[in-house]
Amino acid sequence: MNIAALSVNMNLAQTQQEFGVSVLKMAMENSTEQVEEVLQEIGSLDPNLGNNIDVMA
């Protein structure tokens, strides 16, 4: 394999790795936003909800 082909292959591998890392970063940011939304919804619930059970039939 000549030097030019090796250089092209190494550049392609680096580009693919950078693309993979950027996709993973986007996925992590998206999941972080979803977790924050769920936590906000949980925080807005009534803390006394479900503490008492009516067992009279």
PDB file with SEQRES, HELIX, SHEET and CRYST1 records, atoms N, CA, C and O in Angstrom:
SEQRES   1 A   57  MET ASN ILE ALA ALA LEU SER VAL ASN MET ASN LEU ALA          
SEQRES   2 A   57  GLN THR GLN GLN GLU PHE GLY VAL SER VAL LEU LYS MET          
SEQRES   3 A   57  ALA MET GLU ASN SER THR GLU GLN VAL GLU GLU VAL LEU          
SEQRES   4 A   57  GLN GLU ILE GLY SER LEU ASP PRO ASN LEU GLY ASN ASN          
SEQRES   5 A   57  ILE ASP VAL MET ALA                                          
HELIX    1 AA1 ILE A    3  GLY A   43  1                                  41    
CRYST1    1.000    1.000    1.000  90.00  90.00  90.00 P 1           1          
ATOM      1  N   MET A   1       0.865  -1.179   0.000  1.00  0.00           N  
ATOM      2  CA  MET A   1       0.000   0.000   0.000  1.00  0.00           C  
ATOM      3  C   MET A   1       0.905   1.232   0.000  1.00  0.00           C  
ATOM      4  O   MET A   1       1.871   1.311   0.759  1.00  0.00           O  
ATOM      5  N   ASN A   2       0.582   2.167  -0.843  1.00  0.00           N  
ATOM      6  CA  ASN A   2       1.432   3.349  -0.919  1.00  0.00           C  
ATOM      7  C   ASN A   2       1.018   4.387   0.135  1.00  0.00           C  
ATOM      8  O   ASN A   2      -0.017   4.256   0.788  1.00  0.00           O  
ATOM      9  N   ILE A   3       1.836   5.393   0.275  1.00  0.00           N  
ATOM     10  CA  ILE A   3       1.658   6.411   1.310  1.00  0.00           C  
ATOM     11  C   ILE A   3       0.363   7.197   1.100  1.00  0.00           C  
ATOM     12  O   ILE A   3      -0.321   7.514   2.073  1.00  0.00           O  
ATOM     13  N   ALA A   4       0.016   7.513  -0.132  1.00  0.00           N  
ATOM     14  CA  ALA A   4      -1.193   8.293  -0.404  1.00  0.00           C  
ATOM     15  C   ALA A   4      -2.444   7.524   0.011  1.00  0.00           C  
ATOM     16  O   ALA A   4      -3.341   8.090   0.636  1.00  0.00           O  
ATOM     17  N   ALA A   5      -2.508   6.263  -0.327  1.00  0.00           N  
ATOM     18  CA  ALA A   5      -3.669   5.447   0.039  1.00  0.00           C  
ATOM     19  C   ALA A   5      -3.768   5.292   1.553  1.00  0.00           C  
ATOM     20  O   ALA A   5      -4.867   5.323   2.109  1.00  0.00           O  
ATOM     21  N   LEU A   6      -2.653   5.129   2.210  1.00  0.00           N  
ATOM     22  CA  LEU A   6      -2.638   5.023   3.666  1.00  0.00           C  
ATOM     23  C   LEU A   6      -3.144   6.303   4.308  1.00  0.00           C  
ATOM     24  O   LEU A   6      -3.896   6.260   5.282  1.00  0.00           O  
ATOM     25  N   SER A   7      -2.737   7.429   3.769  1.00  0.00           N  
ATOM     26  CA  SER A   7      -3.171   8.720   4.287  1.00  0.00           C  
ATOM     27  C   SER A   7      -4.682   8.894   4.108  1.00  0.00           C  
ATOM     28  O   SER A   7      -5.366   9.369   5.014  1.00  0.00           O  
ATOM     29  N   VAL A   8      -5.193   8.512   2.950  1.00  0.00           N  
ATOM     30  CA  VAL A   8      -6.631   8.618   2.690  1.00  0.00           C  
ATOM     31  C   VAL A   8      -7.405   7.722   3.654  1.00  0.00           C  
ATOM     32  O   VAL A   8      -8.417   8.144   4.214  1.00  0.00           O  
ATOM     33  N   ASN A   9      -6.941   6.497   3.851  1.00  0.00           N  
ATOM     34  CA  ASN A   9      -7.618   5.572   4.751  1.00  0.00           C  
ATOM     35  C   ASN A   9      -7.602   6.063   6.197  1.00  0.00           C  
ATOM     36  O   ASN A   9      -8.597   5.928   6.909  1.00  0.00           O  
ATOM     37  N   MET A  10      -6.486   6.628   6.630  1.00  0.00           N  
ATOM     38  CA  MET A  10      -6.402   7.148   7.994  1.00  0.00           C  
ATOM     39  C   MET A  10      -7.331   8.352   8.177  1.00  0.00           C  
ATOM     40  O   MET A  10      -7.967   8.501   9.221  1.00  0.00           O  
ATOM     41  N   ASN A  11      -7.404   9.202   7.160  1.00  0.00           N  
ATOM     42  CA  ASN A  11      -8.280  10.371   7.227  1.00  0.00           C  
ATOM     43  C   ASN A  11      -9.744   9.921   7.266  1.00  0.00           C  
ATOM     44  O   ASN A  11     -10.544  10.481   8.015  1.00  0.00           O  
ATOM     45  N   LEU A  12     -10.090   8.926   6.476  1.00  0.00           N  
ATOM     46  CA  LEU A  12     -11.447   8.397   6.465  1.00  0.00           C  
ATOM     47  C   LEU A  12     -11.802   7.803   7.829  1.00  0.00           C  
ATOM     48  O   LEU A  12     -12.905   8.023   8.330  1.00  0.00           O  
ATOM     49  N   ALA A  13     -10.891   7.065   8.423  1.00  0.00           N  
ATOM     50  CA  ALA A  13     -11.142   6.473   9.735  1.00  0.00           C  
ATOM     51  C   ALA A  13     -11.343   7.554  10.791  1.00  0.00           C  
ATOM     52  O   ALA A  13     -12.223   7.427  11.642  1.00  0.00           O  
ATOM     53  N   GLN A  14     -10.551   8.599  10.747  1.00  0.00           N  
ATOM     54  CA  GLN A  14     -10.691   9.691  11.704  1.00  0.00           C  
ATOM     55  C   GLN A  14     -12.024  10.405  11.519  1.00  0.00           C  
ATOM     56  O   GLN A  14     -12.680  10.755  12.501  1.00  0.00           O  
ATOM     57  N   THR A  15     -12.432  10.623  10.271  1.00  0.00           N  
ATOM     58  CA  THR A  15     -13.712  11.270   9.994  1.00  0.00           C  
ATOM     59  C   THR A  15     -14.873  10.420  10.498  1.00  0.00           C  
ATOM     60  O   THR A  15     -15.822  10.946  11.078  1.00  0.00           O  
ATOM     61  N   GLN A  16     -14.802   9.119  10.280  1.00  0.00           N  
ATOM     62  CA  GLN A  16     -15.849   8.219  10.766  1.00  0.00           C  
ATOM     63  C   GLN A  16     -15.919   8.228  12.290  1.00  0.00           C  
ATOM     64  O   GLN A  16     -17.010   8.206  12.858  1.00  0.00           O  
ATOM     65  N   GLN A  17     -14.778   8.261  12.948  1.00  0.00           N  
ATOM     66  CA  GLN A  17     -14.758   8.288  14.398  1.00  0.00           C  
ATOM     67  C   GLN A  17     -15.357   9.595  14.925  1.00  0.00           C  
ATOM     68  O   GLN A  17     -16.133   9.584  15.881  1.00  0.00           O  
ATOM     69  N   GLU A  18     -14.999  10.714  14.304  1.00  0.00           N  
ATOM     70  CA  GLU A  18     -15.551  12.006  14.721  1.00  0.00           C  
ATOM     71  C   GLU A  18     -17.058  12.044  14.516  1.00  0.00           C  
ATOM     72  O   GLU A  18     -17.782  12.592  15.347  1.00  0.00           O  
ATOM     73  N   PHE A  19     -17.536  11.469  13.419  1.00  0.00           N  
ATOM     74  CA  PHE A  19     -18.971  11.412  13.165  1.00  0.00           C  
ATOM     75  C   PHE A  19     -19.669  10.573  14.234  1.00  0.00           C  
ATOM     76  O   PHE A  19     -20.717  10.965  14.747  1.00  0.00           O  
ATOM     77  N   GLY A  20     -19.095   9.431  14.567  1.00  0.00           N  
ATOM     78  CA  GLY A  20     -19.677   8.572  15.602  1.00  0.00           C  
ATOM     79  C   GLY A  20     -19.744   9.272  16.947  1.00  0.00           C  
ATOM     80  O   GLY A  20     -20.741   9.152  17.659  1.00  0.00           O  
ATOM     81  N   VAL A  21     -18.710   9.991  17.298  1.00  0.00           N  
ATOM     82  CA  VAL A  21     -18.688  10.719  18.562  1.00  0.00           C  
ATOM     83  C   VAL A  21     -19.751  11.811  18.575  1.00  0.00           C  
ATOM     84  O   VAL A  21     -20.421  12.008  19.588  1.00  0.00           O  
ATOM     85  N   SER A  22     -19.912  12.518  17.468  1.00  0.00           N  
ATOM     86  CA  SER A  22     -20.908  13.585  17.430  1.00  0.00           C  
ATOM     87  C   SER A  22     -22.319  13.021  17.514  1.00  0.00           C  
ATOM     88  O   SER A  22     -23.186  13.639  18.133  1.00  0.00           O  
ATOM     89  N   VAL A  23     -22.573  11.864  16.907  1.00  0.00           N  
ATOM     90  CA  VAL A  23     -23.892  11.228  17.012  1.00  0.00           C  
ATOM     91  C   VAL A  23     -24.156  10.799  18.454  1.00  0.00           C  
ATOM     92  O   VAL A  23     -25.266  10.975  18.957  1.00  0.00           O  
ATOM     93  N   LEU A  24     -23.160  10.244  19.114  1.00  0.00           N  
ATOM     94  CA  LEU A  24     -23.325   9.848  20.515  1.00  0.00           C  
ATOM     95  C   LEU A  24     -23.589  11.051  21.410  1.00  0.00           C  
ATOM     96  O   LEU A  24     -24.399  10.968  22.334  1.00  0.00           O  
ATOM     97  N   LYS A  25     -22.917  12.168  21.147  1.00  0.00           N  
ATOM     98  CA  LYS A  25     -23.147  13.390  21.927  1.00  0.00           C  
ATOM     99  C   LYS A  25     -24.582  13.865  21.755  1.00  0.00           C  
ATOM    100  O   LYS A  25     -25.226  14.258  22.728  1.00  0.00           O  
ATOM    101  N   MET A  26     -25.093  13.831  20.518  1.00  0.00           N  
ATOM    102  CA  MET A  26     -26.474  14.239  20.276  1.00  0.00           C  
ATOM    103  C   MET A  26     -27.450  13.331  21.022  1.00  0.00           C  
ATOM    104  O   MET A  26     -28.432  13.810  21.589  1.00  0.00           O  
ATOM    105  N   ALA A  27     -27.187  12.029  21.024  1.00  0.00           N  
ATOM    106  CA  ALA A  27     -28.059  11.083  21.717  1.00  0.00           C  
ATOM    107  C   ALA A  27     -28.029  11.331  23.219  1.00  0.00           C  
ATOM    108  O   ALA A  27     -29.068  11.264  23.875  1.00  0.00           O  
ATOM    109  N   MET A  28     -26.862  11.613  23.767  1.00  0.00           N  
ATOM    110  CA  MET A  28     -26.751  11.882  25.201  1.00  0.00           C  
ATOM    111  C   MET A  28     -27.477  13.163  25.578  1.00  0.00           C  
ATOM    112  O   MET A  28     -28.149  13.208  26.608  1.00  0.00           O  
ATOM    113  N   GLU A  29     -27.356  14.203  24.767  1.00  0.00           N  
ATOM    114  CA  GLU A  29     -28.041  15.465  25.042  1.00  0.00           C  
ATOM    115  C   GLU A  29     -29.553  15.271  24.984  1.00  0.00           C  
ATOM    116  O   GLU A  29     -30.289  15.820  25.803  1.00  0.00           O  
ATOM    117  N   ASN A  30     -30.006  14.489  24.014  1.00  0.00           N  
ATOM    118  CA  ASN A  30     -31.435  14.238  23.866  1.00  0.00           C  
ATOM    119  C   ASN A  30     -31.976  13.486  25.082  1.00  0.00           C  
ATOM    120  O   ASN A  30     -33.038  13.831  25.601  1.00  0.00           O  
ATOM    121  N   SER A  31     -31.259  12.469  25.535  1.00  0.00           N  
ATOM    122  CA  SER A  31     -31.728  11.703  26.686  1.00  0.00           C  
ATOM    123  C   SER A  31     -31.662  12.551  27.959  1.00  0.00           C  
ATOM    124  O   SER A  31     -32.507  12.395  28.841  1.00  0.00           O  
ATOM    125  N   THR A  32     -30.685  13.433  28.069  1.00  0.00           N  
ATOM    126  CA  THR A  32     -30.590  14.319  29.227  1.00  0.00           C  
ATOM    127  C   THR A  32     -31.793  15.257  29.285  1.00  0.00           C  
ATOM    128  O   THR A  32     -32.354  15.495  30.355  1.00  0.00           O  
ATOM    129  N   GLU A  33     -32.184  15.785  28.128  1.00  0.00           N  
ATOM    130  CA  GLU A  33     -33.355  16.662  28.079  1.00  0.00           C  
ATOM    131  C   GLU A  33     -34.616  15.907  28.478  1.00  0.00           C  
ATOM    132  O   GLU A  33     -35.463  16.456  29.182  1.00  0.00           O  
ATOM    133  N   GLN A  34     -34.753  14.660  28.042  1.00  0.00           N  
ATOM    134  CA  GLN A  34     -35.929  13.869  28.380  1.00  0.00           C  
ATOM    135  C   GLN A  34     -35.975  13.583  29.881  1.00  0.00           C  
ATOM    136  O   GLN A  34     -37.047  13.633  30.483  1.00  0.00           O  
ATOM    137  N   VAL A  35     -34.846  13.288  30.480  1.00  0.00           N  
ATOM    138  CA  VAL A  35     -34.795  13.027  31.919  1.00  0.00           C  
ATOM    139  C   VAL A  35     -35.172  14.288  32.692  1.00  0.00           C  
ATOM    140  O   VAL A  35     -35.903  14.212  33.680  1.00  0.00           O  
ATOM    141  N   GLU A  36     -34.683  15.437  32.253  1.00  0.00           N  
ATOM    142  CA  GLU A  36     -35.019  16.694  32.922  1.00  0.00           C  
ATOM    143  C   GLU A  36     -36.513  16.967  32.842  1.00  0.00           C  
ATOM    144  O   GLU A  36     -37.101  17.439  33.814  1.00  0.00           O  
ATOM    145  N   GLU A  37     -37.143  16.679  31.699  1.00  0.00           N  
ATOM    146  CA  GLU A  37     -38.582  16.879  31.561  1.00  0.00           C  
ATOM    147  C   GLU A  37     -39.359  15.967  32.510  1.00  0.00           C  
ATOM    148  O   GLU A  37     -40.326  16.399  33.136  1.00  0.00           O  
ATOM    149  N   VAL A  38     -38.938  14.713  32.614  1.00  0.00           N  
ATOM    150  CA  VAL A  38     -39.609  13.769  33.506  1.00  0.00           C  
ATOM    151  C   VAL A  38     -39.458  14.208  34.959  1.00  0.00           C  
ATOM    152  O   VAL A  38     -40.414  14.130  35.730  1.00  0.00           O  
ATOM    153  N   LEU A  39     -38.289  14.660  35.331  1.00  0.00           N  
ATOM    154  CA  LEU A  39     -38.073  15.118  36.704  1.00  0.00           C  
ATOM    155  C   LEU A  39     -38.913  16.349  37.020  1.00  0.00           C  
ATOM    156  O   LEU A  39     -39.399  16.490  38.142  1.00  0.00           O  
ATOM    157  N   GLN A  40     -39.090  17.236  36.058  1.00  0.00           N  
ATOM    158  CA  GLN A  40     -39.938  18.404  36.282  1.00  0.00           C  
ATOM    159  C   GLN A  40     -41.387  17.983  36.470  1.00  0.00           C  
ATOM    160  O   GLN A  40     -42.090  18.544  37.311  1.00  0.00           O  
ATOM    161  N   GLU A  41     -41.844  17.002  35.695  1.00  0.00           N  
ATOM    162  CA  GLU A  41     -43.215  16.525  35.841  1.00  0.00           C  
ATOM    163  C   GLU A  41     -43.414  15.848  37.192  1.00  0.00           C  
ATOM    164  O   GLU A  41     -44.451  16.029  37.830  1.00  0.00           O  
ATOM    165  N   ILE A  42     -42.443  15.082  37.625  1.00  0.00           N  
ATOM    166  CA  ILE A  42     -42.542  14.407  38.919  1.00  0.00           C  
ATOM    167  C   ILE A  42     -42.558  15.428  40.051  1.00  0.00           C  
ATOM    168  O   ILE A  42     -43.291  15.261  41.026  1.00  0.00           O  
ATOM    169  N   GLY A  43     -41.769  16.468  39.931  1.00  0.00           N  
ATOM    170  CA  GLY A  43     -41.704  17.494  40.964  1.00  0.00           C  
ATOM    171  C   GLY A  43     -42.995  18.270  41.101  1.00  0.00           C  
ATOM    172  O   GLY A  43     -43.271  18.820  42.167  1.00  0.00           O  
ATOM    173  N   SER A  44     -43.791  18.329  40.052  1.00  0.00           N  
ATOM    174  CA  SER A  44     -45.030  19.091  40.105  1.00  0.00           C  
ATOM    175  C   SER A  44     -46.200  18.276  40.646  1.00  0.00           C  
ATOM    176  O   SER A  44     -47.300  18.811  40.784  1.00  0.00           O  
ATOM    177  N   LEU A  45     -45.995  17.006  40.954  1.00  0.00           N  
ATOM    178  CA  LEU A  45     -47.073  16.178  41.499  1.00  0.00           C  
ATOM    179  C   LEU A  45     -47.351  16.533  42.950  1.00  0.00           C  
ATOM    180  O   LEU A  45     -46.486  17.040  43.664  1.00  0.00           O  
ATOM    181  N   ASP A  46     -48.575  16.256  43.366  1.00  0.00           N  
ATOM    182  CA  ASP A  46     -48.977  16.498  44.754  1.00  0.00           C  
ATOM    183  C   ASP A  46     -48.255  15.495  45.659  1.00  0.00           C  
ATOM    184  O   ASP A  46     -48.420  14.290  45.474  1.00  0.00           O  
ATOM    185  N   PRO A  47     -47.459  15.955  46.633  1.00  0.00           N  
ATOM    186  CA  PRO A  47     -46.707  15.026  47.480  1.00  0.00           C  
ATOM    187  C   PRO A  47     -47.605  14.198  48.393  1.00  0.00           C  
ATOM    188  O   PRO A  47     -47.183  13.142  48.864  1.00  0.00           O  
ATOM    189  N   ASN A  48     -48.838  14.649  48.658  1.00  0.00           N  
ATOM    190  CA  ASN A  48     -49.750  13.901  49.523  1.00  0.00           C  
ATOM    191  C   ASN A  48     -50.604  12.896  48.759  1.00  0.00           C  
ATOM    192  O   ASN A  48     -51.347  12.130  49.373  1.00  0.00           O  
ATOM    193  N   LEU A  49     -50.516  12.885  47.468  1.00  0.00           N  
ATOM    194  CA  LEU A  49     -51.308  11.997  46.646  1.00  0.00           C  
ATOM    195  C   LEU A  49     -50.897  10.553  46.877  1.00  0.00           C  
ATOM    196  O   LEU A  49     -49.727  10.201  46.728  1.00  0.00           O  
ATOM    197  N   GLY A  50     -51.865   9.717  47.242  1.00  0.00           N  
ATOM    198  CA  GLY A  50     -51.593   8.284  47.433  1.00  0.00           C  
ATOM    199  C   GLY A  50     -51.166   7.919  48.829  1.00  0.00           C  
ATOM    200  O   GLY A  50     -50.831   6.760  49.071  1.00  0.00           O  
ATOM    201  N   ASN A  51     -51.160   8.849  49.759  1.00  0.00           N  
ATOM    202  CA  ASN A  51     -50.736   8.528  51.132  1.00  0.00           C  
ATOM    203  C   ASN A  51     -51.842   7.840  51.924  1.00  0.00           C  
ATOM    204  O   ASN A  51     -51.553   7.087  52.855  1.00  0.00           O  
ATOM    205  N   ASN A  52     -53.097   8.083  51.574  1.00  0.00           N  
ATOM    206  CA  ASN A  52     -54.233   7.500  52.310  1.00  0.00           C  
ATOM    207  C   ASN A  52     -54.994   6.544  51.413  1.00  0.00           C  
ATOM    208  O   ASN A  52     -55.189   6.804  50.226  1.00  0.00           O  
ATOM    209  N   ILE A  53     -55.420   5.432  51.999  1.00  0.00           N  
ATOM    210  CA  ILE A  53     -56.211   4.439  51.270  1.00  0.00           C  
ATOM    211  C   ILE A  53     -57.532   4.259  52.012  1.00  0.00           C  
ATOM    212  O   ILE A  53     -57.545   4.012  53.218  1.00  0.00           O  
ATOM    213  N   ASP A  54     -58.642   4.384  51.287  1.00  0.00           N  
ATOM    214  CA  ASP A  54     -59.963   4.162  51.868  1.00  0.00           C  
ATOM    215  C   ASP A  54     -60.314   2.694  51.706  1.00  0.00           C  
ATOM    216  O   ASP A  54     -60.547   2.216  50.596  1.00  0.00           O  
ATOM    217  N   VAL A  55     -60.350   1.978  52.838  1.00  0.00           N  
ATOM    218  CA  VAL A  55     -60.606   0.548  52.801  1.00  0.00           C  
ATOM    219  C   VAL A  55     -62.071   0.202  53.110  1.00  0.00           C  
ATOM    220  O   VAL A  55     -62.415  -0.978  53.173  1.00  0.00           O  
ATOM    221  N   MET A  56     -62.918   1.179  53.299  1.00  0.00           N  
ATOM    222  CA  MET A  56     -64.335   0.932  53.566  1.00  0.00           C  
ATOM    223  C   MET A  56     -65.030   0.636  52.249  1.00  0.00           C  
ATOM    224  O   MET A  56     -64.856   1.351  51.261  1.00  0.00           O  
ATOM    225  N   ALA A  57     -65.825  -0.437  52.252  1.00  0.00           N  
ATOM    226  CA  ALA A  57     -66.547  -0.802  51.019  1.00  0.00           C  
ATOM    227  C   ALA A  57     -68.021  -0.522  51.165  1.00  0.00           C  
ATOM    228  O   ALA A  57     -68.790  -0.764  50.234  1.00  0.00           O  
TER     229      ALA A  57                                                      
END                                                                             
